[in-house]
């Protein structure tokens, strides 16, 4: 067995032609860092879900691997810090991959198979509504679109994805169900004979129908049954990365500065920032 399989190196900040640090949590927050093959997951043990995931994608070395579907807990952290099968059993919730299954599956076949297996760790999942519609298909295809765009610049991208962990999320079976997810893709481009970082931020919202029902996050026992909160249709947006910072509280200065969709002019206080979100109905609306 190779050293990469015994001791996976996780997300590599130097994978692109410039340093792109993994988004960092605020100081004083307890976080578990888990290194996998070509990606890293930062777990919030209080929420039992990922705060951040980061993956390196090498488009020139991608390998086709059988899906496997072998969902498993990670033995490196306590079971009570992970949202496992008990959250997803006997309901319509999907185990939503955060790091997409195909993304880290590159390199030699042995390492690629290990990367495929690693993506099925429950630490790399978050509850998502089971309805599969156009918006979710678009969400799943964002990496492909950005990778195609970056093909003339090394065919490499780094992608960061996680749920938005809000205090207002409804509780189901002891786990707060995220109502939104964020994703940032980063790549490099050549400008005036120098390499520059580019990034684009996206948000997937599955909460529209929650406005019409009453979910009390305090009365958790009433929600612990086989019927998860009714989640609305998927809506995907391209958003300023500074808005993702605002939603998550994470430090991602390098990505914010590289944003191809930086918001200008600055929004006045009290203005709804979502008026500057572009709802994506097809690939053509993505700004890169």
C-alpha positions in Angstrom: 0.0 0.0 0.0 1.4 3.4 -1.0 2.1 6.2 1.6 -0.7 8.2 -0.1 -3.2 5.6 0.9 -1.9 5.1 4.4 -1.6 8.9 5.1 -3.8 10.8 2.6 -2.5 14.3 2.2 -5.9 16.0 1.7 -6.4 19.3 0.0 -3.3 20.9 -1.4 -3.2 24.7 -1.1 -0.4 24.8 -3.7 -2.2 22.7 -6.3 -2.8 25.7 -8.6 -0.1 28.1 -9.7 -0.7 30.3 -6.6 -1.5 29.6 -3.0 -5.2 29.1 -2.3 -5.7 28.4 1.5 -8.6 26.3 2.7 -11.3 28.6 4.0 -10.7 29.0 7.8 -13.1 29.0 10.7 -13.1 31.8 13.3 -10.6 31.4 16.1 -11.7 29.5 19.1 -14.1 27.2 17.2 -13.7 23.5 17.8 -13.1 21.9 14.3 -12.0 18.4 13.3 -9.7 18.3 10.3 -10.0 15.1 8.2 -7.6 14.5 5.4 -8.8 12.3 2.5 -7.4 11.4 -0.9 -7.2 14.8 -2.8 -9.6 16.5 -0.4 -10.1 17.7 3.1 -13.2 18.0 5.3 -13.4 20.3 8.3 -16.2 18.9 10.6 -18.1 21.0 13.0 -18.6 18.4 15.8 -21.5 20.3 17.4 -23.5 20.3 14.1 -22.1 16.8 13.1 -21.7 18.2 9.5 -18.9 19.7 7.4 -18.1 23.4 7.9 -15.8 23.3 4.9 -14.6 20.9 2.2 -11.9 21.5 -0.3 -10.9 19.3 -3.2 -8.2 19.5 -5.9 -9.4 18.4 -9.4 -6.8 17.4 -12.1 -8.8 17.3 -15.3 -5.9 15.7 -17.2 -5.8 12.6 -14.9 -9.4 11.9 -14.1 -10.2 8.2 -13.8 -13.6 6.4 -14.3 -14.4 4.3 -11.2 -17.4 2.2 -10.2 -19.7 4.2 -7.9 -19.6 1.7 -5.0 -22.1 3.5 -2.8 -20.3 2.3 0.3 -21.3 4.9 2.8 -19.3 4.7 6.1 -18.5 6.5 9.2 -15.0 7.8 9.8 -13.2 6.0 12.7 -10.8 8.9 13.3 -13.5 10.9 15.2 -16.2 9.9 17.7 -19.4 8.5 16.2 -21.5 11.2 18.0 -19.7 13.9 15.9 -21.0 12.5 12.6 -24.4 12.5 11.0 -24.7 8.8 9.9 -27.3 6.5 8.5 -29.8 7.2 11.3 -30.5 10.6 9.7 -31.2 9.3 6.2 -33.0 6.0 6.9 -36.6 5.5 5.9 -37.2 9.0 4.4 -36.7 11.0 1.3 -33.5 12.8 2.3 -30.5 12.2 0.1 -27.0 11.8 1.4 -25.8 14.8 -0.6 -22.1 14.5 -1.5 -20.3 17.7 -0.7 -17.0 16.8 -2.5 -18.6 15.4 -5.7 -17.8 11.7 -6.1 -15.9 12.1 -9.4 -13.8 15.2 -8.5 -10.9 13.6 -6.5 -10.9 10.4 -8.6 -7.7 11.0 -10.5 -4.1 9.7 -10.6 -3.1 6.1 -10.7 -6.0 3.6 -10.5 -5.2 2.5 -6.9 -5.3 6.1 -5.6 -8.3 6.9 -7.7 -10.3 4.0 -6.2 -9.3 5.1 -2.7 -10.5 8.7 -3.5 -13.8 7.3 -4.8 -14.2 5.3 -1.5 -13.3 8.3 0.6 -16.1 10.5 -0.9 -18.6 8.1 0.6 -17.6 9.0 4.2 -20.6 10.4 6.0 -18.4 13.3 7.0 -18.6 14.3 3.3 -22.4 14.2 3.2 -25.2 16.6 4.2 -29.0 16.1 4.1 -30.5 17.2 0.8 -34.1 17.0 -0.5 -34.5 14.0 -2.7 -36.2 15.7 -5.6 -33.8 15.8 -8.5 -34.6 18.8 -10.7 -32.9 21.1 -13.2 -31.4 23.4 -10.6 -29.7 20.4 -8.8 -28.4 19.1 -12.1 -26.9 22.5 -12.7 -25.4 22.5 -9.2 -23.8 19.1 -9.8 -22.4 20.3 -13.2 -20.7 23.5 -12.0 -17.3 21.8 -11.6 -17.5 20.4 -15.1 -18.3 23.8 -16.5 -15.5 25.6 -14.7 -13.0 22.8 -15.5 -13.8 23.2 -19.2 -13.3 26.9 -18.9 -9.9 26.4 -17.2 -8.8 23.8 -19.7 -6.3 26.1 -21.4 -4.8 27.0 -18.0 -3.5 23.7 -16.7 -6.9 21.9 -16.6 -6.9 22.2 -12.8 -9.4 23.7 -10.4 -9.9 23.7 -6.6 -13.5 23.6 -5.3 -14.8 24.4 -1.8 -18.3 23.2 -0.8 -20.3 23.0 2.4 -23.7 23.6 3.9 -24.6 27.0 5.3 -24.8 26.1 9.1 -27.4 28.5 10.4 -28.7 28.7 14.0 -32.3 28.8 12.5 -32.0 25.4 10.7 -34.8 23.0 11.7 -33.9 20.0 13.8 -34.7 16.5 12.5 -33.6 13.3 14.4 -31.2 15.5 16.5 -29.5 17.1 13.5 -30.1 20.6 12.1 -31.0 20.3 8.4 -29.2 22.9 6.3 -31.4 25.0 4.1 -28.6 26.2 1.8 -25.2 25.1 0.5 -22.3 27.1 -0.9 -19.7 26.3 -3.5 -16.6 28.2 -4.7 -14.5 27.2 -7.7 -11.0 28.6 -8.1 -8.6 28.4 -11.1 -5.8 30.3 -12.6 -5.5 32.4 -15.7 -2.7 34.1 -17.5 -2.9 37.9 -17.7 0.0 40.1 -19.0 2.5 37.2 -18.8 1.6 36.5 -15.1 -0.6 34.0 -13.4 -3.6 35.3 -11.6 -6.2 33.6 -9.4 -9.8 33.6 -10.4 -12.8 32.4 -8.4 -16.6 32.2 -8.6 -19.1 31.6 -5.8 -22.5 29.9 -5.9 -25.3 29.2 -3.4 -27.9 26.4 -3.7 -31.1 27.2 -1.8 -33.6 24.4 -0.8 -35.7 26.4 1.6 -38.5 28.2 -0.3 -41.4 26.2 1.1 -40.2 26.6 4.7 -41.8 30.1 4.7 -45.2 28.5 4.6 -44.9 26.1 7.5 -44.0 26.5 11.2 -40.8 24.7 12.3 -39.8 25.3 15.9 -36.1 24.5 16.4 -36.6 24.5 20.1 -39.2 21.8 20.3 -36.8 19.2 18.8 -38.7 16.0 20.0 -41.7 17.0 17.9 -39.6 16.8 14.8 -37.7 13.6 15.6 -39.7 11.1 13.5 -39.6 9.6 10.0 -40.8 12.8 8.3 -38.1 15.3 7.6 -38.9 19.0 7.2 -40.5 19.6 3.7 -37.7 21.2 1.7 -38.5 23.4 -1.3 -37.3 23.2 -4.9 -33.6 23.7 -5.6 -32.6 27.2 -6.7 -29.0 27.9 -7.7 -27.4 31.3 -7.7 -24.1 32.9 -8.6 -23.2 35.2 -5.8 -20.4 37.5 -4.6 -18.0 35.5 -2.5 -18.2 38.3 0.1 -21.8 37.2 0.6 -20.7 33.6 1.2 -18.3 35.0 3.8 -21.2 36.8 5.4 -23.3 33.6 5.4 -20.6 31.4 6.9 -18.3 33.6 8.9 -15.3 31.9 7.3 -12.1 33.6 6.3 -11.5 33.3 2.6 -9.7 36.6 1.7 -7.8 35.1 -1.3 -10.9 33.8 -2.9 -12.9 37.0 -2.2 -10.1 39.1 -3.9 -10.1 36.8 -6.9 -13.9 36.9 -7.4 -14.9 37.3 -11.1 -18.3 38.5 -9.9 -17.2 41.0 -7.3 -20.1 43.2 -6.3 -19.9 46.8 -7.4 -20.8 49.3 -6.2 -21.0 48.5 -2.5 -24.5 47.9 -1.3 -25.9 50.4 1.1 -26.8 49.1 4.6 -30.3 47.8 4.7 -30.4 46.8 1.1 -31.3 43.2 0.3 -28.0 41.7 -0.9 -29.8 39.0 -2.8 -30.9 41.5 -5.4 -27.3 41.0 -6.7 -27.6 37.2 -6.9 -28.0 35.8 -10.4 -30.4 32.9 -10.4 -29.0 30.3 -12.7 -31.4 28.5 -15.0 -28.7 27.2 -17.4 -24.9 27.2 -17.8 -25.1 30.3 -20.1 -25.9 32.6 -17.2 -22.7 31.7 -15.3 -20.2 34.6 -15.2 -16.6 33.4 -15.4 
